[in-house]
């Protein structure tokens, strides 16, 4: 049986129910709504499908571990227990993204630094070398979420936000976020048979997202790069199989 992952799909406030329905459609299990996110369980195929198909998701995070910490020393020690050498090596670059809503940890940049130090120190002790940090285009992005004293460490399987669909060849000032546009289309319950008019049309995002939904074109079918492609267990054949089957639809 294929290994099952605990995952979370992040989204915008108010779009959680829409994202929940999308996850049900692709076959995810144990789906549970959160605040600006939806938790779910699935295998590698579900993770790939989620990244390619979901219209209202911003990122797909694979949860590595959860623990409770109230001090930076506790945070450091728990993070260092993760077997990071199974996730990256000294030839790969990484970055840490943190979000905090806690009276114990009030600065996201500081907890990112603590996380980075724990990972680097583990490598220095084990192999006398360390992977480099790349904040702009890392091979591996590690996500730390802290709510009160509950800490969750995840791997970002998407990389850049999934609102970056990959279909734009030119960019315009202040376009509406594609995920928000897709959410609006779903919320107005447009049936695809009547005319859809956008009187405030700028770069056409709402109309493009509506057309893609109506024609059942996967949201990220034009996108060339996802972060999971840098993982040790990336299955190129499985990814290509899923992508080609979706294109044939």
ChimeraX attribute file (.defattr): number of C-alpha atoms within 10 A of each C-alpha:
attribute: neighborCount
match mode: 1-to-1
recipient: residues
	/A:1	4
	/A:2	8
	/A:3	7
	/A:4	13
	/A:5	17
	/A:6	17
	/A:7	24
	/A:8	23
	/A:9	27
	/A:10	23
	/A:11	26
	/A:12	16
	/A:13	12
	/A:14	14
	/A:15	23
	/A:16	23
	/A:17	17
	/A:18	19
	/A:19	24
	/A:20	22
	/A:21	13
	/A:22	18
	/A:23	25
	/A:24	13
	/A:25	10
	/A:26	16
	/A:27	14
	/A:28	22
	/A:29	15
	/A:30	10
	/A:31	18
	/A:32	14
	/A:33	15
	/A:34	16
	/A:35	12
	/A:36	17
	/A:37	24
	/A:38	23
	/A:39	21
	/A:40	20
	/A:41	19
	/A:42	23
	/A:43	17
	/A:44	18
	/A:45	18
	/A:46	19
	/A:47	24
	/A:48	24
	/A:49	21
	/A:50	26
	/A:51	26
	/A:52	23
	/A:53	21
	/A:54	26
	/A:55	28
	/A:56	28
	/A:57	32
	/A:58	24
	/A:59	22
	/A:60	28
	/A:61	24
	/A:62	24
	/A:63	19
	/A:64	15
	/A:65	13
	/A:66	16
	/A:67	14
	/A:68	15
	/A:69	19
	/A:70	15
	/A:71	11
	/A:72	15
	/A:73	11
	/A:74	13
	/A:75	20
	/A:76	19
	/A:77	14
	/A:78	19
	/A:79	25
	/A:80	19
	/A:81	11
	/A:82	16
	/A:83	12
	/A:84	15
	/A:85	13
	/A:86	10
	/A:87	14
	/A:88	18
	/A:89	17
	/A:90	16
	/A:91	10
	/A:92	17
	/A:93	18
	/A:94	21
	/A:95	20
	/A:96	22
	/A:97	18
	/A:98	19
	/A:99	17
	/A:100	20
	/A:101	15
	/A:102	14
	/A:103	11
	/A:104	15
	/A:105	20
	/A:106	14
	/A:107	14
	/A:108	16
	/A:109	14
	/A:110	13
	/A:111	23
	/A:112	19
	/A:113	16
	/A:114	18
	/A:115	27
	/A:116	20
	/A:117	15
	/A:118	20
	/A:119	22
	/A:120	21
	/A:121	15
	/A:122	20
	/A:123	21
	/A:124	13
	/A:125	10
	/A:126	11
	/A:127	11
	/A:128	11
	/A:129	15
	/A:130	19
	/A:131	16
	/A:132	16
	/A:133	18
	/A:134	15
	/A:135	13
	/A:136	9
	/A:137	14
	/A:138	18
	/A:139	21
	/A:140	24
	/A:141	25
	/A:142	23
	/A:143	21
	/A:144	23
	/A:145	18
	/A:146	23
	/A:147	15
	/A:148	16
	/A:149	18
	/A:150	15
	/A:151	20
	/A:152	18
	/A:153	22
	/A:154	22
	/A:155	22
	/A:156	26
	/A:157	24
	/A:158	23
	/A:159	24
	/A:160	17
	/A:161	15
	/A:162	26
	/A:163	22
	/A:164	16
	/A:165	19
	/A:166	14
	/A:167	12
	/A:168	12
	/A:169	5
	/A:170	6
	/A:171	8
	/A:172	8
	/A:173	7
	/A:174	8
	/A:175	14
	/A:176	14
	/A:177	13
	/A:178	21
	/A:179	26
	/A:180	23
	/A:181	22
	/A:182	26
	/A:183	25
	/A:184	17
	/A:185	19
	/A:186	17
	/A:187	12
	/A:188	8
	/A:189	9
	/A:190	14
	/A:191	12
	/A:192	12
	/A:193	7
	/A:194	7
	/A:195	8
	/A:196	14
	/A:197	9
	/A:198	11
	/A:199	6
	/A:200	8
	/A:201	11
	/A:202	13
	/A:203	16
	/A:204	14
	/A:205	20
	/A:206	26
	/A:207	17
	/A:208	15
	/A:209	22
	/A:210	22
	/A:211	15
	/A:212	15
	/A:213	17
	/A:214	13
	/A:215	11
	/A:216	13
	/A:217	17
	/A:218	21
	/A:219	27
	/A:220	23
	/A:221	17
	/A:222	16
	/A:223	15
	/A:224	8
	/A:225	13
	/A:226	19
	/A:227	19
	/A:228	24
	/A:229	18
	/A:230	17
	/A:231	16
	/A:232	11
	/A:233	11
	/A:234	14
	/A:235	14
	/A:236	9
	/A:237	9
	/A:238	12
	/A:239	17
	/A:240	12
	/A:241	11
	/A:242	15
	/A:243	19
	/A:244	11
	/A:245	9
	/A:246	16
	/A:247	12
	/A:248	7
	/A:249	9
